[in-house]
Amino acid sequence: MPRAPQHVGEQRRGVAAFLRRSGIECEPVDTVVVAVSELLSNAVLYGGTDTVELSVTYDGLRGKVRVDVNDRTPGARAEPRLPGDDQEGGRGLLLVGALADEWGVSEDGCITWCLIDAGSGADR
């Protein structure tokens, strides 16, 4: 997608539709959509190229959704920070860390990813 804030909402809606078509219930869908929003927003704010790549996959056997956001900016590793109480932003990775089972950054710093439990078919 183009690295522009107005495209984040489009991607959230697309991800929600994909997950619902995959049979995932509302609560995990909402959790994944928040993580997508935060990771994409970080890429839009801090990425150094004109585009951002989003990949969302669902492993129904393991019941996990994987989100990968590639801002194509090597060396700029995403790091959580503790903003001051009066700051509007800066909590995105803290939120992702609280919502996800795992999260991390690729060695080159281009991709920030997370895994979220969405329940397997056996759980439903």
Backbone as XML, in Angstrom:
<?xml version="1.0"?>
<chain id="A" units="angstrom">
  <residue number="1" name="MET">
    <atom name="N" x="0.842" y="-1.175" z="0.000"/>
    <atom name="CA" x="0.000" y="0.000" z="0.000"/>
    <atom name="C" x="0.884" y="1.233" z="0.000"/>
  </residue>
  <residue number="2" name="PRO">
    <atom name="N" x="0.384" y="2.341" z="-0.483"/>
    <atom name="CA" x="1.149" y="3.582" z="-0.374"/>
    <atom name="C" x="1.339" y="3.954" z="1.107"/>
  </residue>
  <residue number="3" name="ARG">
    <atom name="N" x="2.487" y="4.497" z="1.435"/>
    <atom name="CA" x="2.779" y="4.869" z="2.826"/>
    <atom name="C" x="2.058" y="6.183" z="3.131"/>
  </residue>
  <residue number="4" name="ALA">
    <atom name="N" x="0.751" y="6.046" z="3.464"/>
    <atom name="CA" x="-0.081" y="7.207" z="3.765"/>
    <atom name="C" x="-1.127" y="6.792" z="4.797"/>
  </residue>
  <residue number="5" name="PRO">
    <atom name="N" x="-1.398" y="7.646" z="5.780"/>
    <atom name="CA" x="-2.310" y="7.280" z="6.879"/>
    <atom name="C" x="-3.707" y="6.863" z="6.428"/>
  </residue>
  <residue number="6" name="GLN">
    <atom name="N" x="-4.225" y="7.464" z="5.369"/>
    <atom name="CA" x="-5.596" y="7.150" z="4.958"/>
    <atom name="C" x="-5.760" y="5.704" z="4.494"/>
  </residue>
  <residue number="7" name="HIS">
    <atom name="N" x="-4.679" y="5.018" z="4.181"/>
    <atom name="CA" x="-4.777" y="3.636" z="3.722"/>
    <atom name="C" x="-4.819" y="2.624" z="4.867"/>
  </residue>
  <residue number="8" name="VAL">
    <atom name="N" x="-4.501" y="3.044" z="6.074"/>
    <atom name="CA" x="-4.514" y="2.135" z="7.219"/>
    <atom name="C" x="-5.930" y="1.615" z="7.465"/>
  </residue>
  <residue number="9" name="GLY">
    <atom name="N" x="-6.931" y="2.476" z="7.422"/>
    <atom name="CA" x="-8.310" y="2.055" z="7.637"/>
    <atom name="C" x="-8.786" y="1.056" z="6.584"/>
  </residue>
  <residue number="10" name="GLU">
    <atom name="N" x="-8.401" y="1.273" z="5.342"/>
    <atom name="CA" x="-8.750" y="0.335" z="4.274"/>
    <atom name="C" x="-8.180" y="-1.045" z="4.571"/>
  </residue>
  <residue number="11" name="GLN">
    <atom name="N" x="-6.943" y="-1.076" z="5.025"/>
    <atom name="CA" x="-6.287" y="-2.346" z="5.327"/>
    <atom name="C" x="-6.952" y="-3.037" z="6.517"/>
  </residue>
  <residue number="12" name="ARG">
    <atom name="N" x="-7.329" y="-2.264" z="7.539"/>
    <atom name="CA" x="-8.036" y="-2.851" z="8.696"/>
    <atom name="C" x="-9.311" y="-3.539" z="8.240"/>
  </residue>
  <residue number="13" name="ARG">
    <atom name="N" x="-10.094" y="-2.860" z="7.411"/>
    <atom name="CA" x="-11.349" y="-3.442" z="6.933"/>
    <atom name="C" x="-11.099" y="-4.696" z="6.091"/>
  </residue>
  <residue number="14" name="GLY">
    <atom name="N" x="-10.087" y="-4.661" z="5.254"/>
    <atom name="CA" x="-9.754" y="-5.831" z="4.437"/>
    <atom name="C" x="-9.323" y="-7.020" z="5.285"/>
  </residue>
  <residue number="15" name="VAL">
    <atom name="N" x="-8.523" y="-6.761" z="6.307"/>
    <atom name="CA" x="-8.070" y="-7.832" z="7.198"/>
    <atom name="C" x="-9.256" y="-8.419" z="7.963"/>
  </residue>
  <residue number="16" name="ALA">
    <atom name="N" x="-10.135" y="-7.570" z="8.468"/>
    <atom name="CA" x="-11.316" y="-8.058" z="9.201"/>
    <atom name="C" x="-12.164" y="-8.953" z="8.298"/>
  </residue>
  <residue number="17" name="ALA">
    <atom name="N" x="-12.373" y="-8.545" z="7.056"/>
    <atom name="CA" x="-13.167" y="-9.350" z="6.121"/>
    <atom name="C" x="-12.486" y="-10.691" z="5.847"/>
  </residue>
  <residue number="18" name="PHE">
    <atom name="N" x="-11.172" y="-10.679" z="5.630"/>
    <atom name="CA" x="-10.421" y="-11.917" z="5.394"/>
    <atom name="C" x="-10.559" y="-12.868" z="6.581"/>
  </residue>
  <residue number="19" name="LEU">
    <atom name="N" x="-10.407" y="-12.361" z="7.795"/>
    <atom name="CA" x="-10.464" y="-13.214" z="8.979"/>
    <atom name="C" x="-11.869" y="-13.772" z="9.197"/>
  </residue>
  <residue number="20" name="ARG">
    <atom name="N" x="-12.880" y="-12.960" z="8.969"/>
    <atom name="CA" x="-14.263" y="-13.459" z="9.120"/>
    <atom name="C" x="-14.564" y="-14.539" z="8.085"/>
  </residue>
  <residue number="21" name="ARG">
    <atom name="N" x="-14.087" y="-14.347" z="6.854"/>
    <atom name="CA" x="-14.258" y="-15.383" z="5.825"/>
    <atom name="C" x="-13.518" y="-16.665" z="6.206"/>
  </residue>
  <residue number="22" name="SER">
    <atom name="N" x="-12.465" y="-16.515" z="7.000"/>
    <atom name="CA" x="-11.700" y="-17.680" z="7.462"/>
    <atom name="C" x="-12.372" y="-18.368" z="8.644"/>
  </residue>
  <residue number="23" name="GLY">
    <atom name="N" x="-13.488" y="-17.804" z="9.115"/>
    <atom name="CA" x="-14.242" y="-18.423" z="10.198"/>
    <atom name="C" x="-13.828" y="-18.008" z="11.593"/>
  </residue>
  <residue number="24" name="ILE">
    <atom name="N" x="-13.076" y="-16.945" z="11.705"/>
    <atom name="CA" x="-12.617" y="-16.486" z="13.021"/>
    <atom name="C" x="-13.696" y="-15.627" z="13.662"/>
  </residue>
  <residue number="25" name="GLU">
    <atom name="N" x="-13.887" y="-15.826" z="14.952"/>
    <atom name="CA" x="-14.915" y="-15.108" z="15.706"/>
    <atom name="C" x="-14.537" y="-13.648" z="15.933"/>
  </residue>
  <residue number="26" name="CYS">
    <atom name="N" x="-15.491" y="-12.874" z="16.423"/>
    <atom name="CA" x="-15.349" y="-11.416" z="16.562"/>
    <atom name="C" x="-14.177" y="-10.969" z="17.429"/>
  </residue>
  <residue number="27" name="GLU">
    <atom name="N" x="-14.037" y="-11.511" z="18.630"/>
    <atom name="CA" x="-12.995" y="-11.014" z="19.538"/>
    <atom name="C" x="-11.593" y="-11.156" z="18.963"/>
  </residue>
  <residue number="28" name="PRO">
    <atom name="N" x="-11.212" y="-12.345" z="18.456"/>
    <atom name="CA" x="-9.881" y="-12.418" z="17.836"/>
    <atom name="C" x="-9.737" y="-11.504" z="16.623"/>
  </residue>
  <residue number="29" name="VAL">
    <atom name="N" x="-10.800" y="-11.329" z="15.854"/>
    <atom name="CA" x="-10.735" y="-10.429" z="14.696"/>
    <atom name="C" x="-10.418" y="-9.022" z="15.175"/>
  </residue>
  <residue number="30" name="ASP">
    <atom name="N" x="-11.118" y="-8.564" z="16.192"/>
    <atom name="CA" x="-10.873" y="-7.216" z="16.727"/>
    <atom name="C" x="-9.443" y="-7.068" z="17.233"/>
  </residue>
  <residue number="31" name="THR">
    <atom name="N" x="-8.931" y="-8.099" z="17.888"/>
    <atom name="CA" x="-7.563" y="-8.065" z="18.407"/>
    <atom name="C" x="-6.558" y="-7.942" z="17.265"/>
  </residue>
  <residue number="32" name="VAL">
    <atom name="N" x="-6.731" y="-8.747" z="16.229"/>
    <atom name="CA" x="-5.821" y="-8.702" z="15.082"/>
    <atom name="C" x="-5.912" y="-7.341" z="14.395"/>
  </residue>
  <residue number="33" name="VAL">
    <atom name="N" x="-7.122" y="-6.812" z="14.251"/>
    <atom name="CA" x="-7.299" y="-5.525" z="13.569"/>
    <atom name="C" x="-6.591" y="-4.408" z="14.326"/>
  </residue>
  <residue number="34" name="VAL">
    <atom name="N" x="-6.630" y="-4.432" z="15.651"/>
    <atom name="CA" x="-5.907" y="-3.419" z="16.439"/>
    <atom name="C" x="-4.403" y="-3.561" z="16.196"/>
  </residue>
  <residue number="35" name="ALA">
    <atom name="N" x="-3.901" y="-4.796" z="16.210"/>
    <atom name="CA" x="-2.468" y="-5.011" z="15.971"/>
    <atom name="C" x="-2.072" y="-4.535" z="14.571"/>
  </residue>
  <residue number="36" name="VAL">
    <atom name="N" x="-2.883" y="-4.849" z="13.575"/>
    <atom name="CA" x="-2.619" y="-4.396" z="12.204"/>
    <atom name="C" x="-2.557" y="-2.873" z="12.159"/>
  </residue>
  <residue number="37" name="SER">
    <atom name="N" x="-3.527" y="-2.247" z="12.795"/>
    <atom name="CA" x="-3.579" y="-0.784" z="12.807"/>
    <atom name="C" x="-2.324" y="-0.180" z="13.423"/>
  </residue>
  <residue number="38" name="GLU">
    <atom name="N" x="-1.895" y="-0.721" z="14.544"/>
    <atom name="CA" x="-0.711" y="-0.179" z="15.223"/>
    <atom name="C" x="0.559" y="-0.410" z="14.418"/>
  </residue>
  <residue number="39" name="LEU">
    <atom name="N" x="0.727" y="-1.620" z="13.874"/>
    <atom name="CA" x="1.940" y="-1.908" z="13.102"/>
    <atom name="C" x="1.985" y="-1.100" z="11.805"/>
  </residue>
  <residue number="40" name="LEU">
    <atom name="N" x="0.848" y="-0.989" z="11.130"/>
    <atom name="CA" x="0.821" y="-0.178" z="9.908"/>
    <atom name="C" x="1.051" y="1.296" z="10.216"/>
  </residue>
  <residue number="41" name="SER">
    <atom name="N" x="0.447" y="1.787" z="11.272"/>
    <atom name="CA" x="0.627" y="3.203" z="11.633"/>
    <atom name="C" x="2.090" y="3.497" z="11.916"/>
  </residue>
  <residue number="42" name="ASN">
    <atom name="N" x="2.780" y="2.588" z="12.608"/>
    <atom name="CA" x="4.212" y="2.774" z="12.855"/>
    <atom name="C" x="4.989" y="2.809" z="11.542"/>
  </residue>
  <residue number="43" name="ALA">
    <atom name="N" x="4.647" y="1.905" z="10.625"/>
    <atom name="CA" x="5.346" y="1.868" z="9.337"/>
    <atom name="C" x="5.095" y="3.144" z="8.542"/>
  </residue>
  <residue number="44" name="VAL">
    <atom name="N" x="3.877" y="3.649" z="8.602"/>
    <atom name="CA" x="3.549" y="4.886" z="7.891"/>
    <atom name="C" x="4.311" y="6.060" z="8.498"/>
  </residue>
  <residue number="45" name="LEU">
    <atom name="N" x="4.367" y="6.114" z="9.814"/>
    <atom name="CA" x="5.042" y="7.227" z="10.494"/>
    <atom name="C" x="6.558" y="7.195" z="10.346"/>
  </residue>
  <residue number="46" name="TYR">
    <atom name="N" x="7.135" y="5.999" z="10.437"/>
    <atom name="CA" x="8.589" y="5.912" z="10.549"/>
    <atom name="C" x="9.284" y="5.259" z="9.359"/>
  </residue>
  <residue number="47" name="GLY">
    <atom name="N" x="8.535" y="4.699" z="8.419"/>
    <atom name="CA" x="9.147" y="4.058" z="7.258"/>
    <atom name="C" x="9.832" y="5.077" z="6.359"/>
  </residue>
  <residue number="48" name="GLY">
    <atom name="N" x="10.803" y="4.597" z="5.618"/>
    <atom name="CA" x="11.565" y="5.508" z="4.776"/>
    <atom name="C" x="11.342" y="5.346" z="3.298"/>
  </residue>
  <residue number="49" name="THR">
    <atom name="N" x="10.300" y="4.594" z="2.901"/>
    <atom name="CA" x="10.010" y="4.409" z="1.480"/>
    <atom name="C" x="8.575" y="4.840" z="1.194"/>
  </residue>
  <residue number="50" name="ASP">
    <atom name="N" x="8.189" y="4.785" z="-0.065"/>
    <atom name="CA" x="6.848" y="5.217" z="-0.472"/>
    <atom name="C" x="5.766" y="4.174" z="-0.249"/>
  </residue>
  <residue number="51" name="THR">
    <atom name="N" x="6.165" y="2.927" z="0.034"/>
    <atom name="CA" x="5.179" y="1.866" z="0.196"/>
    <atom name="C" x="5.428" y="1.061" z="1.470"/>
  </residue>
  <residue number="52" name="VAL">
    <atom name="N" x="4.367" y="0.395" z="1.904"/>
    <atom name="CA" x="4.400" y="-0.494" z="3.065"/>
    <atom name="C" x="3.720" y="-1.783" z="2.632"/>
  </residue>
  <residue number="53" name="GLU">
    <atom name="N" x="4.252" y="-2.903" z="3.049"/>
    <atom name="CA" x="3.674" y="-4.194" z="2.685"/>
    <atom name="C" x="3.069" y="-4.858" z="3.916"/>
  </residue>
  <residue number="54" name="LEU">
    <atom name="N" x="1.833" y="-5.333" z="3.788"/>
    <atom name="CA" x="1.128" y="-6.034" z="4.857"/>
    <atom name="C" x="0.844" y="-7.452" z="4.417"/>
  </residue>
  <residue number="55" name="SER">
    <atom name="N" x="1.131" y="-8.408" z="5.288"/>
    <atom name="CA" x="0.795" y="-9.806" z="5.040"/>
    <atom name="C" x="0.102" y="-10.345" z="6.287"/>
  </residue>
  <residue number="56" name="VAL">
    <atom name="N" x="-1.070" y="-10.953" z="6.095"/>
    <atom name="CA" x="-1.803" y="-11.573" z="7.195"/>
    <atom name="C" x="-2.129" y="-12.999" z="6.784"/>
  </residue>
  <residue number="57" name="THR">
    <atom name="N" x="-1.716" y="-13.961" z="7.607"/>
    <atom name="CA" x="-1.984" y="-15.369" z="7.322"/>
    <atom name="C" x="-2.635" y="-16.006" z="8.535"/>
  </residue>
  <residue number="58" name="TYR">
    <atom name="N" x="-3.486" y="-16.984" z="8.274"/>
    <atom name="CA" x="-4.167" y="-17.713" z="9.343"/>
    <atom name="C" x="-3.838" y="-19.188" z="9.225"/>
  </residue>
  <residue number="59" name="ASP">
    <atom name="N" x="-3.257" y="-19.740" z="10.262"/>
    <atom name="CA" x="-2.973" y="-21.168" z="10.350"/>
    <atom name="C" x="-4.093" y="-21.784" z="11.186"/>
  </residue>
  <residue number="60" name="GLY">
    <atom name="N" x="-5.086" y="-22.335" z="10.507"/>
    <atom name="CA" x="-6.252" y="-22.880" z="11.192"/>
    <atom name="C" x="-5.947" y="-24.058" z="12.092"/>
  </residue>
  <residue number="61" name="LEU">
    <atom name="N" x="-4.920" y="-24.836" z="11.762"/>
    <atom name="CA" x="-4.564" y="-25.978" z="12.599"/>
    <atom name="C" x="-3.992" y="-25.532" z="13.943"/>
  </residue>
  <residue number="62" name="ARG">
    <atom name="N" x="-3.158" y="-24.529" z="13.907"/>
    <atom name="CA" x="-2.567" y="-24.004" z="15.144"/>
    <atom name="C" x="-3.438" y="-22.920" z="15.769"/>
  </residue>
  <residue number="63" name="GLY">
    <atom name="N" x="-4.374" y="-22.368" z="14.979"/>
    <atom name="CA" x="-5.239" y="-21.314" z="15.498"/>
    <atom name="C" x="-4.514" y="-19.995" z="15.677"/>
  </residue>
  <residue number="64" name="LYS">
    <atom name="N" x="-3.527" y="-19.732" z="14.833"/>
    <atom name="CA" x="-2.723" y="-18.509" z="14.957"/>
    <atom name="C" x="-2.855" y="-17.638" z="13.710"/>
  </residue>
  <residue number="65" name="VAL">
    <atom name="N" x="-2.935" y="-16.343" z="13.945"/>
    <atom name="CA" x="-2.875" y="-15.360" z="12.874"/>
    <atom name="C" x="-1.510" y="-14.699" z="12.953"/>
  </residue>
  <residue number="66" name="ARG">
    <atom name="N" x="-0.836" y="-14.626" z="11.829"/>
    <atom name="CA" x="0.458" y="-13.940" z="11.764"/>
    <atom name="C" x="0.285" y="-12.673" z="10.943"/>
  </residue>
  <residue number="67" name="VAL">
    <atom name="N" x="0.772" y="-11.584" z="11.493"/>
    <atom name="CA" x="0.754" y="-10.283" z="10.824"/>
    <atom name="C" x="2.202" y="-9.872" z="10.598"/>
  </residue>
  <residue number="68" name="ASP">
    <atom name="N" x="2.542" y="-9.538" z="9.357"/>
    <atom name="CA" x="3.862" y="-9.018" z="9.007"/>
    <atom name="C" x="3.667" y="-7.666" z="8.335"/>
  </residue>
  <residue number="69" name="VAL">
    <atom name="N" x="4.386" y="-6.665" z="8.815"/>
    <atom name="CA" x="4.380" y="-5.351" z="8.184"/>
    <atom name="C" x="5.818" y="-5.014" z="7.812"/>
  </residue>
  <residue number="70" name="ASN">
    <atom name="N" x="6.025" y="-4.786" z="6.521"/>
    <atom name="CA" x="7.352" y="-4.493" z="5.992"/>
    <atom name="C" x="7.385" y="-3.037" z="5.546"/>
  </residue>
  <residue number="71" name="ASP">
    <atom name="N" x="8.180" y="-2.227" z="6.250"/>
    <atom name="CA" x="8.300" y="-0.814" z="5.863"/>
    <atom name="C" x="9.488" y="-0.576" z="4.945"/>
  </residue>
  <residue number="72" name="ARG">
    <atom name="N" x="10.215" y="-1.652" z="4.627"/>
    <atom name="CA" x="11.345" y="-1.615" z="3.694"/>
    <atom name="C" x="12.421" y="-0.607" z="4.083"/>
  </residue>
  <residue number="73" name="THR">
    <atom name="N" x="12.582" y="-0.447" z="5.400"/>
    <atom name="CA" x="13.589" y="0.482" z="5.909"/>
    <atom name="C" x="14.584" y="-0.313" z="6.759"/>
  </residue>
  <residue number="74" name="PRO">
    <atom name="N" x="15.654" y="-0.837" z="6.139"/>
    <atom name="CA" x="16.618" y="-1.625" z="6.904"/>
    <atom name="C" x="17.310" y="-0.793" z="7.981"/>
  </residue>
  <residue number="75" name="GLY">
    <atom name="N" x="17.565" y="-1.466" z="9.089"/>
    <atom name="CA" x="18.302" y="-0.825" z="10.173"/>
    <atom name="C" x="17.448" y="-0.038" z="11.139"/>
  </residue>
  <residue number="76" name="ALA">
    <atom name="N" x="16.199" y="0.217" z="10.823"/>
    <atom name="CA" x="15.320" y="1.002" z="11.703"/>
    <atom name="C" x="14.415" y="0.046" z="12.477"/>
  </residue>
  <residue number="77" name="ARG">
    <atom name="N" x="14.979" y="-0.609" z="13.483"/>
    <atom name="CA" x="14.229" y="-1.608" z="14.259"/>
    <atom name="C" x="13.180" y="-0.938" z="15.142"/>
  </residue>
  <residue number="78" name="ALA">
    <atom name="N" x="11.966" y="-1.467" z="15.077"/>
    <atom name="CA" x="10.886" y="-0.975" z="15.937"/>
    <atom name="C" x="11.184" y="-1.363" z="17.386"/>
  </residue>
  <residue number="79" name="GLU">
    <atom name="N" x="11.062" y="-0.411" z="18.273"/>
    <atom name="CA" x="11.322" y="-0.628" z="19.702"/>
    <atom name="C" x="10.186" y="-0.026" z="20.505"/>
  </residue>
  <residue number="80" name="PRO">
    <atom name="N" x="9.667" y="-0.763" z="21.500"/>
    <atom name="CA" x="8.638" y="-0.155" z="22.349"/>
    <atom name="C" x="9.245" y="0.959" z="23.195"/>
  </residue>
  <residue number="81" name="ARG">
    <atom name="N" x="8.434" y="1.938" z="23.509"/>
    <atom name="CA" x="8.906" y="3.035" z="24.357"/>
    <atom name="C" x="7.801" y="3.426" z="25.322"/>
  </residue>
  <residue number="82" name="LEU">
    <atom name="N" x="8.170" y="4.105" z="26.343"/>
    <atom name="CA" x="7.207" y="4.574" z="27.335"/>
    <atom name="C" x="7.043" y="6.077" z="27.184"/>
  </residue>
  <residue number="83" name="PRO">
    <atom name="N" x="5.984" y="6.507" z="26.504"/>
    <atom name="CA" x="5.769" y="7.943" z="26.332"/>
    <atom name="C" x="5.249" y="8.565" z="27.622"/>
  </residue>
  <residue number="84" name="GLY">
    <atom name="N" x="5.385" y="9.857" z="27.701"/>
    <atom name="CA" x="4.857" y="10.574" z="28.845"/>
    <atom name="C" x="3.333" y="10.570" z="28.846"/>
  </residue>
  <residue number="85" name="ASP">
    <atom name="N" x="2.742" y="10.824" z="29.993"/>
    <atom name="CA" x="1.284" y="10.816" z="30.127"/>
    <atom name="C" x="0.607" y="11.829" z="29.213"/>
  </residue>
  <residue number="86" name="ASP">
    <atom name="N" x="1.298" y="12.906" z="28.879"/>
    <atom name="CA" x="0.688" y="13.950" z="28.061"/>
    <atom name="C" x="0.912" y="13.739" z="26.558"/>
  </residue>
  <residue number="87" name="GLN">
    <atom name="N" x="1.599" y="12.669" z="26.162"/>
    <atom name="CA" x="1.844" y="12.393" z="24.752"/>
    <atom name="C" x="0.711" y="11.560" z="24.162"/>
  </residue>
  <residue number="88" name="GLU">
    <atom name="N" x="0.265" y="11.942" z="22.957"/>
    <atom name="CA" x="-0.824" y="11.227" z="22.299"/>
    <atom name="C" x="-0.418" y="9.859" z="21.799"/>
  </residue>
  <residue number="89" name="GLY">
    <atom name="N" x="0.742" y="9.735" z="21.224"/>
    <atom name="CA" x="1.163" y="8.484" z="20.605"/>
    <atom name="C" x="2.309" y="7.824" z="21.338"/>
  </residue>
  <residue number="90" name="GLY">
    <atom name="N" x="2.843" y="6.782" z="20.711"/>
    <atom name="CA" x="4.018" y="6.115" z="21.245"/>
    <atom name="C" x="3.737" y="4.843" z="22.017"/>
  </residue>
  <residue number="91" name="ARG">
    <atom name="N" x="2.480" y="4.391" z="22.017"/>
    <atom name="CA" x="2.126" y="3.205" z="22.792"/>
    <atom name="C" x="1.824" y="1.991" z="21.914"/>
  </residue>
  <residue number="92" name="GLY">
    <atom name="N" x="1.982" y="2.150" z="20.604"/>
    <atom name="CA" x="1.577" y="1.109" z="19.667"/>
    <atom name="C" x="2.219" y="-0.236" z="19.910"/>
  </residue>
  <residue number="93" name="LEU">
    <atom name="N" x="3.528" y="-0.276" z="20.055"/>
    <atom name="CA" x="4.194" y="-1.563" z="20.262"/>
    <atom name="C" x="3.917" y="-2.134" z="21.644"/>
  </residue>
  <residue number="94" name="LEU">
    <atom name="N" x="3.672" y="-1.280" z="22.622"/>
    <atom name="CA" x="3.257" y="-1.783" z="23.936"/>
    <atom name="C" x="1.907" y="-2.483" z="23.823"/>
  </residue>
  <residue number="95" name="LEU">
    <atom name="N" x="1.018" y="-1.891" z="23.039"/>
    <atom name="CA" x="-0.298" y="-2.483" z="22.820"/>
    <atom name="C" x="-0.176" y="-3.795" z="22.055"/>
  </residue>
  <residue number="96" name="VAL">
    <atom name="N" x="0.619" y="-3.816" z="21.011"/>
    <atom name="CA" x="0.833" y="-5.053" z="20.252"/>
    <atom name="C" x="1.400" y="-6.132" z="21.173"/>
  </residue>
  <residue number="97" name="GLY">
    <atom name="N" x="2.358" y="-5.766" z="22.005"/>
    <atom name="CA" x="2.944" y="-6.725" z="22.932"/>
    <atom name="C" x="1.930" y="-7.285" z="23.921"/>
  </residue>
  <residue number="98" name="ALA">
    <atom name="N" x="0.970" y="-6.465" z="24.321"/>
    <atom name="CA" x="-0.062" y="-6.922" z="25.250"/>
    <atom name="C" x="-1.090" y="-7.819" z="24.559"/>
  </residue>
  <residue number="99" name="LEU">
    <atom name="N" x="-1.356" y="-7.569" z="23.293"/>
    <atom name="CA" x="-2.377" y="-8.329" z="22.568"/>
    <atom name="C" x="-1.854" y="-9.628" z="21.966"/>
  </residue>
  <residue number="100" name="ALA">
    <atom name="N" x="-0.608" y="-9.636" z="21.544"/>
    <atom name="CA" x="-0.046" y="-10.756" z="20.791"/>
    <atom name="C" x="0.560" y="-11.807" z="21.710"/>
  </residue>
  <residue number="101" name="ASP">
    <atom name="N" x="0.568" y="-13.049" z="21.210"/>
    <atom name="CA" x="1.264" y="-14.126" z="21.920"/>
    <atom name="C" x="2.778" y="-13.954" z="21.783"/>
  </residue>
  <residue number="102" name="GLU">
    <atom name="N" x="3.182" y="-13.476" z="20.617"/>
    <atom name="CA" x="4.594" y="-13.196" z="20.330"/>
    <atom name="C" x="4.647" y="-12.028" z="19.360"/>
  </residue>
  <residue number="103" name="TRP">
    <atom name="N" x="5.743" y="-11.306" z="19.378"/>
    <atom name="CA" x="5.979" y="-10.285" z="18.365"/>
    <atom name="C" x="7.481" y="-10.080" z="18.263"/>
  </residue>
  <residue number="104" name="GLY">
    <atom name="N" x="7.898" y="-9.502" z="17.162"/>
    <atom name="CA" x="9.317" y="-9.254" z="16.995"/>
    <atom name="C" x="9.596" y="-8.443" z="15.748"/>
  </residue>
  <residue number="105" name="VAL">
    <atom name="N" x="10.896" y="-8.307" z="15.485"/>
    <atom name="CA" x="11.369" y="-7.538" z="14.346"/>
    <atom name="C" x="12.401" y="-8.389" z="13.620"/>
  </residue>
  <residue number="106" name="SER">
    <atom name="N" x="12.350" y="-8.395" z="12.299"/>
    <atom name="CA" x="13.323" y="-9.150" z="11.517"/>
    <atom name="C" x="14.725" y="-8.623" z="11.779"/>
  </residue>
  <residue number="107" name="GLU">
    <atom name="N" x="15.716" y="-9.462" z="11.489"/>
    <atom name="CA" x="17.110" y="-9.072" z="11.725"/>
    <atom name="C" x="17.491" y="-7.777" z="11.035"/>
  </residue>
  <residue number="108" name="ASP">
    <atom name="N" x="16.967" y="-7.566" z="9.830"/>
    <atom name="CA" x="17.327" y="-6.354" z="9.095"/>
    <atom name="C" x="16.498" y="-5.137" z="9.510"/>
  </residue>
  <residue number="109" name="GLY">
    <atom name="N" x="15.489" y="-5.342" z="10.361"/>
    <atom name="CA" x="14.683" y="-4.235" z="10.869"/>
    <atom name="C" x="13.536" y="-3.824" z="9.964"/>
  </residue>
  <residue number="110" name="CYS">
    <atom name="N" x="13.388" y="-4.478" z="8.815"/>
    <atom name="CA" x="12.342" y="-4.080" z="7.863"/>
    <atom name="C" x="10.952" y="-4.561" z="8.256"/>
  </residue>
  <residue number="111" name="ILE">
    <atom name="N" x="10.868" y="-5.749" z="8.851"/>
    <atom name="CA" x="9.579" y="-6.370" z="9.125"/>
    <atom name="C" x="9.322" y="-6.426" z="10.628"/>
  </residue>
  <residue number="112" name="THR">
    <atom name="N" x="8.177" y="-5.919" z="11.026"/>
    <atom name="CA" x="7.692" y="-6.092" z="12.389"/>
    <atom name="C" x="6.522" y="-7.056" z="12.285"/>
  </residue>
  <residue number="113" name="TRP">
    <atom name="N" x="6.484" y="-8.063" z="13.168"/>
    <atom name="CA" x="5.496" y="-9.128" z="13.051"/>
    <atom name="C" x="4.895" y="-9.442" z="14.413"/>
  </residue>
  <residue number="114" name="CYS">
    <atom name="N" x="3.747" y="-10.106" z="14.370"/>
    <atom name="CA" x="3.162" y="-10.627" z="15.604"/>
    <atom name="C" x="2.345" y="-11.866" z="15.303"/>
  </residue>
  <residue number="115" name="LEU">
    <atom name="N" x="2.178" y="-12.705" z="16.322"/>
    <atom name="CA" x="1.323" y="-13.889" z="16.274"/>
    <atom name="C" x="0.223" y="-13.714" z="17.307"/>
  </residue>
  <residue number="116" name="ILE">
    <atom name="N" x="-1.016" y="-13.950" z="16.887"/>
    <atom name="CA" x="-2.163" y="-13.788" z="17.776"/>
    <atom name="C" x="-2.990" y="-15.055" z="17.742"/>
  </residue>
  <residue number="117" name="ASP">
    <atom name="N" x="-3.368" y="-15.532" z="18.916"/>
    <atom name="CA" x="-4.206" y="-16.719" z="19.021"/>
    <atom name="C" x="-5.626" y="-16.390" z="18.585"/>
  </residue>
  <residue number="118" name="ALA">
    <atom name="N" x="-6.112" y="-17.106" z="17.580"/>
    <atom name="CA" x="-7.458" y="-16.882" z="17.079"/>
    <atom name="C" x="-8.338" y="-18.102" z="17.305"/>
  </residue>
  <residue number="119" name="GLY">
    <atom name="N" x="-7.809" y="-19.130" z="17.941"/>
    <atom name="CA" x="-8.563" y="-20.348" z="18.161"/>
    <atom name="C" x="-8.576" y="-21.213" z="16.928"/>
  </residue>
  <residue number="120" name="SER">
    <atom name="N" x="-8.464" y="-22.498" z="17.121"/>
    <atom name="CA" x="-8.494" y="-23.425" z="15.995"/>
    <atom name="C" x="-9.922" y="-23.886" z="15.746"/>
  </residue>
  <residue number="121" name="GLY">
    <atom name="N" x="-10.116" y="-24.557" z="14.649"/>
    <atom name="CA" x="-11.438" y="-25.090" z="14.329"/>
    <atom name="C" x="-11.957" y="-25.987" z="15.417"/>
  </residue>
  <residue number="122" name="ALA">
    <atom name="N" x="-11.072" y="-26.709" z="16.135"/>
    <atom name="CA" x="-11.479" y="-27.587" z="17.215"/>
    <atom name="C" x="-12.018" y="-26.816" z="18.412"/>
  </residue>
  <residue number="123" name="ASP">
    <atom name="N" x="-11.615" y="-25.545" z="18.528"/>
    <atom name="CA" x="-12.064" y="-24.711" z="19.647"/>
    <atom name="C" x="-13.466" y="-24.177" z="19.437"/>
  </residue>
  <residue number="124" name="ARG">
    <atom name="N" x="-13.980" y="-24.238" z="18.204"/>
    <atom name="CA" x="-15.281" y="-23.629" z="17.913"/>
    <atom name="C" x="-16.369" y="-24.652" z="17.841"/>
  </residue>
</chain>
